[in-house]
Amino acid sequence: MAFLDSTAVNVALPAIGTELDSSLSGLQWTVTGYTLSLASLILLGGALGDRYGRRRVFVVGVVWFAVASLVCGLAQSTGQLVAARVLQGIGGALLTPGSLSLIQASFRVQDRARAIGLWSALAGVTSLGGPFVGGFLIDSVSWRLVFLVNVPLAAAVVWVSARHVPESRDPAHHGRFDVLGAVLAALALGGTTYALITAGDGTGTAVWGTAAVGVGAAVGFVLRERRAADPMLPLGVFTDRQFSGANLSTLAVYGALGGFSFFLVLQLQTVLGYDATAAGAATVPGIAVISLLSSSSGALAQRIGPRWPMTVGPLVAGSGLLLLSRVDAGSGYLTGVLPGVLLFGLGMALVATPLTATVLSAAPDHLVGVASGVNNAAARAAQLLAVAALPVAVGLSGADYADPDALTSGYALGMTLCAAVLASGGVIALLTIRSDVLRAG
């Protein structure tokens, strides 16, 4: 639900903008409101699972997510929708790290990479399949169904969890948790995001003021976590080079994924004239590649080590984005869109599973919830900042998302920047990741 929702909404943006009379910044907040609360609180979600029970916190998150989804589906204004999306992100922050930490706690070391490979395959399929599912629901009924469909899905997840998922926790943890750290993390991401999005309409006191709040809160967060007796984020985990390198690579890979998801569906609908279903279906071949190869990628990384898959994967995916950057009004699907989508999917299939497995293997078992939270926070924060910053960086604002000429120029530069970010993720992996880290885990 969490991964599907993070991208299915992208294809709904034109329909939402038309019905609710939204500006580009309103559409950005529809995406980033969710990602902001998810990224800000996901560390806390992982820590709460370690302390109070990973299954328990996971189920609470699923129910919360479903209720917030219902509110999203009933929203009557952009402001109401953004507020409901923030609430939805809180539920996502509780359920997302729980899903990975339950796998890590339940499987033997030699089986974890393959299990995480299946998790990564499903995450990739739902992330990239979101636009197709969303497009079908939008064209068939309404953009509101993108949110309302989560309610029956949540009911099924809760039932399965109650019957089949074992409880696990870190017995060394007590009940206290780091409220101040969570507040500072939210202020850091929130201030930075607001400043980036608002800068698209011109800089001023509000932009500089919120940017200062974001930077100051980030500094305060680091100081707090260094001094707290029981920090939300134990900074000692970053002394492991594999853990830090994998999370830096995560920032690059998922930042590019966020930019790709945001720009491509707008370009296909506004410039090429695709309807919502067709725009979503354009990514289906990439989904198929990820679905078929992610589990095998996990097994390959277990056998030869994660270093080379994590190096080559981002470079292949970046090549796909460079091809997609050339898509314009005269592009056909088979020659203009499909090659880039396939290359991007192949690259993501290579990198996603080894990346996640490396993060979890590099952390101590008793901090698996925190490690999962850190990695998910890095991924969501990267997507959040990409959606906030890229439109500003490429000169898009206001109603430019509905102007084919303005959007095409910004789209080409945006996809090129995403390709460069992906390449940096591959270089980071080459320089920091050992080939034996999964065997050591």
N, C-alpha and C positions, 0 to 999 in steps of 0.2 A: 504493500500500500504506500509506504513512504517513498520508495524510489519511483514508483509509477506516477505518484502525484507530483513529484518534483519536476517532471518533464511533460506530463500530459497537459498541464496548464499552459505550457508555452504555445501549443497549437490553438488554444482557446483564446489567446490574447486579442486577435482582431475582433472576434465575436463579442468578447467582454467589452472591449473599447467602444464598439458600436452601440451595444445595448445600454451600457452604463455611462456613455459619453466621457471616456477616460482620456487623459493625455498620455504621452510616452512615459512620463515619470509615474503616473498612476499605474500603468502596466508593469513598470519595473518594480514598484512596491508590491504588486500582486505576486510577483515571483520572489522578491527578496524579503518580504515580510515573513513568509514561511521559512525561508532559508536562514534568516537572521535569528529567529528564536530557536530554530533547530541547532544551528552552529553554536549559539551562545550557551545553550543548556545541555548539549549532548555529553560534555564531560561530566556534568553533574548526574546525568542519567546513568552513565557507566558506573560512577562511584556509588550511586544509590543501589544499583543492582548488586554490586559486590557486597554491600552491607546488609541490605534488607531482603535479598533473594532475587536472583536474576529473572526467574520466571514471573515472580510476583510483579516486579516493576515493568517487565515486558507487557504483561496483560493489562496493567493500569494504563500504560501508554497506548495500547491498541484501542481500549474503550474511549480514552480521551480523544484520540485521533478521529474516531468515528463520530463522536458528538460534534467536534469542531467542523468536520466535513459536512455534517448536516446543516450547520449554521452557514457555512460557505455557500452551499447550494441554494439557500433561501435569501442571500444578500440582495438588497435593493439599491445599493450605491457602491461606488468604488471604496469609500471609507469603511463601510460595513464589511466588504469582502476582504480588505487588507487586514482589518482587526481580527476577523475570523481566521485568516491565514496565519496570523501570529499565534493564535491559540492552537491551530493545527500543528504548527512547528514544535510546540511544547510536547504534544503527544508523540511526535516523531523523535524528539530527543530522548524520550523514555524507552521507546520500542526498538530503535535502530541499533544502539550498542548492545542491547540485550540479545538480539538475534545472533550476533557474532560470538558474544561471550558464552552463550549457551552451547554453541558448537565447540568452542575451544575447551570448555569445561567437561564436555561429554564424550569426546573422541580421544582415542589413543594418539600419541605423538605421530606415529607412522601413518595414521589415517587422516590427520587434520588437513593436510594440503589438498587432498582430493575432496574432502567435505567442504572446505572453504572454496575450492574450485566450483563446486555446484552452487554455493551461495553467491559467488561472484558472477557465475553465468546467469543466475536468476536476476541478480541486481542489474547486470548489464542489459539483459533482455527487457526488463521492466523500465529501465531508464531510457533506453533507446526506443522501446516499443510504446512508451507513453504517448508520443505524438500520434501514432497510428490509432491506438485505442481511443485517445481523446478526440481525434478527428472523426472517427466513426460515430462516437456518441454525440458530438456536436451536430454533425450533418443529419443524423437520424432523429434526434430529439432536441437537445439544447446543451449549451456549455455547462449548465447546472448539473447535468447528469455525471460529468467528470468527477464531481465531489460526492454526489449522492450515492454512487455505486460503492463507495467505501463502507457504507453501513452494513450491508449483508456480508461483505468480505470480512469485516471485523468480527461479526458474529461467528463466522466459520473458524477464524483464527483462535478466538477465545475458547471455543469448544475443543478444538484439537489440542491446544496448549494444556487445558485442564486434564485431558485424558492421557496424553502421550509424552509431555515434556517434563523431565525430572527437574526438581529444584536444585539450585547450587548457590553458594555464596562464599565469601572469604571469612572464615570464622575469626580471624584476627581483628576484624573491623568492629567498631562500636557504632552507636547510632548517630553520632554527631556528624555534621557535614558543613562544608565551607560556603556559607551564604554570601559573605562579602566577596569571595572569589568569583562566585557565579554572577553577582551584580556587576563587578568590574569587567568581567568578560563580556557581558551583554552591552555595557556602555561602550566598551572599546569597539566592538563590531558595529553597534548601532550608530555611534557618532561618525565613524568612518564611512559607513554606507550612506547615511543621510547626506553627508558632505559631498560624496561622489555623485549621487543622483541629482542633488540640487544644483551642483555645479554645471549641469547641462543647460540650465536656464540662466547662467551667469553667476559670477562669484560675488559675494557680499559678506556682511557681518555674520549671517546665519551659517554660511558655508564654512568660513574660517573658524567660527566659534565651535561648531559641532566637530570639525576636524580636530581642534585642540582638545575637546572633550575625549574624542576617540583615542588620540595619541596618549593623553595623560592617563586615561583609564588603563590602556595597555601597559604602560610603565608601572602603574599601581598594581595591576594584576600580577606582574612578575615579582614585584617586591613582596606582595602579600603571600604568594605561594612559596617564596623562599623562607619567609619567617613564620608562617602558620605552623602550629603544632600538628595539625591534621589537614593538610592542603587538599583541595579538590584535584589539583594536578601536581603530583610529586615531581618536581623538576629533575630529580635524580634519574628518571627514566631516560632523559635526553643525553645522559653521559654515554649511553650506548650508541656507537656510531651507526650501527645498522638501523636502530629505531629512528634516530634523527634523520638519516639519509632517506629512509623509506617515506617518512612523513613530508620531507621537503619535496620528494618526487610526487607524492600524492597531491600536494598543493598545485604543482605544475599540471599534472595530468587532468585533474578534475576541474581546475580553473578553465582549461581549454575545452573540456566537455561542456561546462556551463555556457561558455560563449558560443560553441557550436550549436547547442540546443536552442539557444535564444535566437540567434541570427538566421539559421537555415529555414525554420518554418515561416518566419516573417518574409524572407526573400522569396520562398516558393509561392506564398499566397499573394503578396503584394505585387511582386514583379512578374512572376511567371503565370499568375492567374490560377494556381491550384486551389481547389476547395480544401476544407480542413481534412477530410479523409485522405485525399490524394497527397497532401503535404505530409501527413503522418505516415502514410504507406511508403513514402520515398525512402525511409530509413529501414524498412523491413529486411532488405538483404544484409545490412550490417548487423541487425539483430540475429539473423540466422547464423552468421559467422561466429558471433560471440557465443551463442547458445551451443554450437557444435564444438567449439574449440576451447572454451574456458576450463572445463574439467581436465582435458588433456594437457592444457597449459600448466595446471597445478601439478599434475603428475610429472611433467617434464622438469618443472622447477625443483621438485623434490629429488629428481634424479641427477640433474646437472648443476643445480643451484639457481637462484633467482637473478643473479647479476646480469646475465646476457638477455634473458627475456625482458627484464626491466629496462635494459638499455635500448634494445632493438625495437620493442613495442612502441614507445613514444615517437621514435623516428618514422616508423611506418605510418602511424596514425597522423603525424604531422604532414606527411606527404599527401595523405588523403585530403586534409584540409586545404593544402595548397591547390589541389585540383578543384576543390569545391569553391575556392575563392574566385574562380573564373566564371561561375554560373551567373548568367544574366538573362535578359528578356529573350534572347535568341537561342538559349540552350535547350537541347532536347534531353530527356531523362536518360536514355541509354548511353549517350556519349558525354553528356555534361554532368549529370548528377551521380549516376550509378558507380562509375569507377572510384570516385572520391569516397562515397559511402562504404564501399567494400574495403578499401584500404584502411579507412578509419576503424571499421569494425575489426579487421584483422589485427591492427595495432593494439586496440583495446583488449582483445581476447588474449594477446600475448602478455600484456602488462598487468591486468587487473588482479588476477589470482595470485601471482608471485608477490605483488605489492602488499596485498592484505595479509598473506601468510607470513611475510617477512616481519611486518609490524608486530603481529601477535607472537611470533616465535622469539623475537628479540626482547620481549617484556617478561618479567617473572610471572609465573602462573597465578599468584595471588593478586596481581594487578591486571588481569586479563580484561576486566570490565573497563578499567581506566584506559588501557591501551587501545581497546576498541573505540572508546569514546574519543580519544585523542585523534585517531586516524579518521573517524567519521567527522569530527569537528574540522579537521584540516580539509577534508574533501568538501564539506558543505560551505565552510568559510571561503574556500577558493571559488566555488560556484557563485556564492553571494557577491564577492568582490568583483568577479568577472562581469556579471550582469550589471552591477552598479557602475563599474569603471569603463567598460569597453564602449558603450554608446557615447560617453563623454569624450573618450580618447579619439573616436573616429568622427566626431562632430555631429552626432544625431541628437535631436531634442524635440520637444513639442509634439507635433503631429507628423514628424518625418517618417514614422513607421508606416504611414498610409500613402507616402509620396514615393512612387517607384524610382524616380531619378535620384532623390536624396538617399533613399535606402540602399540602392545599388552601390553607390560610392562608398558609403560607410560599411556596408557588408563586406566588400572585397578586402578593405584594410583590416576589418575586424577578424576575418578568418585567417589572414596572413599573420596577424599578431598571435592568434591562438596556435598556429603552427609553430611559431618561434618559441612560445611558452612550452609546448610539448617537447620540442627538441632539448630545451634546457632540463626537462625532467629526465630524459635519457642520459644526458651528461652527468647529472647528479648521481644517478644510479651507478654509472660506470665508475665514478670516483669514490663512492662510499659503501657499496654493498659487496659483501663477501659471498663466494659461491657456496660456503658450507653453513650459512646461517640457519637454514631449515633443518639440517641434520643436527645442528647444535641445539635447536629448540626442543 
